[in-house]
Amino acid sequence: MILQFRKIESVILKNQREIAMRKSLVLLALAASVGATSPASPYINSITKAGGHHGATGSFVLLELFTSEGCSSCPPADDLLGEIARRARKTGTPIYALSFHVDYWNYIGWTDPYSDTAFSERQRQYAAAFNNSQIYTPQIVVNGQDAFVGSNRSKLEAAVKSELNGPPVRPITIELVKNPGKNSTLSYAVSDLPENTVLHLAIVERNLSQKVNRGENSGRTLRHQNVVRYFETVGKREGLISFELPQDVREENCSVIAYIQNHLNMTVLAATQIDF
């Protein structure tokens, strides 16, 4: 489904060990050559947790799917993203998937419960960067640079394979501390944030399903992986953010995905994730 719009606005979006007080302390190593902003620059990804080490060296893939439960073309793309996300999680492959549910199809009969105007605006940022006058669903964006129909399996698999073949470089370290509870805080510290870049912090939820009673998908039960339930963009190397998750969120199915992006050309420079 395609939506025509006249004006595109560039928006930078806002949105084990201390048992008694904190749920987790993690060190997420994101890869980036210090000061590099070229789309061709390779990045490394690894994760260090308190009490152990787990990670992989090499490149990464950051997948952003723009989708809607009100769009009849979207379920195949949702299923494909879910398949890739589950396989990556099982094998430890550095593929980080985010499902952004847009709100511009809500008017046609079904209000997507996971949709947010901010996610529609994020898609418009990409349209502006790509000099496009249209936004549509399902659209997938790979590492902030390659965008196409999200249900195109052959193209997506080829893009993922290509991005994973990049050589390693030295990492940027991000430290995250999350206090327990849906009304909580997340502190972060980045060893380096290259020029013209921002840090995105997304909380995604797995294993969601929704019975759709109206609209183009009426009568269907739709299943989703890595639905974005909270999204925040920061431009400083360290800080503290407060967040409140929706009451229906199951924290045991949540992860934090952190990624560094050039806000001028939208290139994603590094990405990683950690479970709650």
C-alpha positions, 0 to 999 in steps of 0.5 A: 500500500502506498501513501502520497504526501506533500511535505516531509519533515525531518524529525529526530525522534524522542521517543548480573549483578545488583539483584535488589535494585537492578535487573541487568548491567550490560556492556554492548560493544558496537563497532564503528571506526571513530569519526567514520561516516561513510556508508562503505565503512565496515563495523564490528559487533559483540556483546559483553555481559556482566558475568560472561562474554558472548559475541561475534566479530564481523559486520551486522544487519539492522532491519527496519520494517514499516508495517501495519495490521491494517494493510493486507500486503503486510502479513507476508513481510511480518512473517518473513521478518519474524522468520529471519529474527527467530533464525538469527536469535537461534544461531547468534547471527548479528541481525537486528530486526525492528518492526515499526507499525505505522498509523497512516492506515488506521483510518481504513477500518482497523486501528493497529494497537502497536502503531505510532505516529512517530514511526510514520514520521521515521519512515518519512525521514527515510523517504526524505533521505532517499528523495522519494515522494511516497511512503508505503507498506510493507517497506524494509530498510537495510542498514539505513541505506537500501529500501524495498518491499518488505515481502521480497524474500530473494532481495532481502536474503541477498541484502542480508548476505551482502551486509554480513560479509563486511570486514571487522573494525574496532568497537565503540562501547555502550554501557546500559543499566536498566532498573526493573519495572515497566516504569523504569530508567535506562542509563547509557554511556558511549565511548565515542559517537562519531560526528553527525550521528545519533544513538537510537535505543529501541525496546522490541517485543517478541511473540505477539499475536493479534486478532483483527476484527475489521479492515483489510485483514478482518478475521485473521490472526496476525503474528509479529516479532520484534515489535517496537514498543519504545523508541528514543533517540539521543545525541549525547555520549552519555545520559539517563532516559526514563521510559514507561512501557505499555501495560500489556508488554511482557518483559521476558519477551523484550530486548533492547536494540541500540544502534548508531546512525548518521542523521544526515544520510541515514547510514546505520554505523553499528548495532547490537542488542541485549535481552531484558 
